[in-house]
Amino acid sequence: MALKVELKPGERFILGTAVITNGGQRSRLYIEGDIPILREKDILTPETADTPAKRIYLAVQVMYLDGETQSRHDIYFELVNDVVRAAPSTLPYVDRINNQILTGFLYKALREAKALIEYEEELLEHAKFGGAAVRQHSPENEQPA
């Protein structure tokens, strides 16, 4: 069964190692075969990989697009170990990514890495609001009676 991709005018995607840009009209493509494909909204660059989870996603993305995981293992595991040490609650996400990589389902590993990014955002948001609440109620901020 072919993969159906609908593109907006000017939308880009990666097909294998080629970047393809849609023309000025909406298009529908049917892609058959086993080749890596990523839509523009799912592509991270080194400049946009600005958090630890996004750097993990970028490492998995490179594995997926290259079709090869061995040369990226050291970088990937260094990133993963740093994240798990800093936030142990990320371990289930990392385990799911690892399982997909080990079984050769790199696109599914990307989806799991995207879930890790979402979880990281939740952690950061919680820390931001939790930290603000703590500061508001700290003894240093109390007014003398």
Secondary structure as GFF3:
##gff-version 3
##sequence-region A 1 145
A	DSSP	beta_strand	3	7	.	.	.	ID=ss1
A	DSSP	beta_strand	12	15	.	.	.	ID=ss2
A	DSSP	beta_strand	18	21	.	.	.	ID=ss3
A	DSSP	beta_strand	27	31	.	.	.	ID=ss4
A	DSSP	beta_strand	37	39	.	.	.	ID=ss5
A	DSSP	three_ten_helix	40	42	.	.	.	ID=ss6
A	DSSP	alpha_helix	52	66	.	.	.	ID=ss7
A	DSSP	three_ten_helix	70	72	.	.	.	ID=ss8
A	DSSP	alpha_helix	73	86	.	.	.	ID=ss9
A	DSSP	three_ten_helix	88	90	.	.	.	ID=ss10
A	DSSP	alpha_helix	91	102	.	.	.	ID=ss11
A	DSSP	alpha_helix	106	136	.	.	.	ID=ss12
A	DSSP	three_ten_helix	139	141	.	.	.	ID=ss13
###
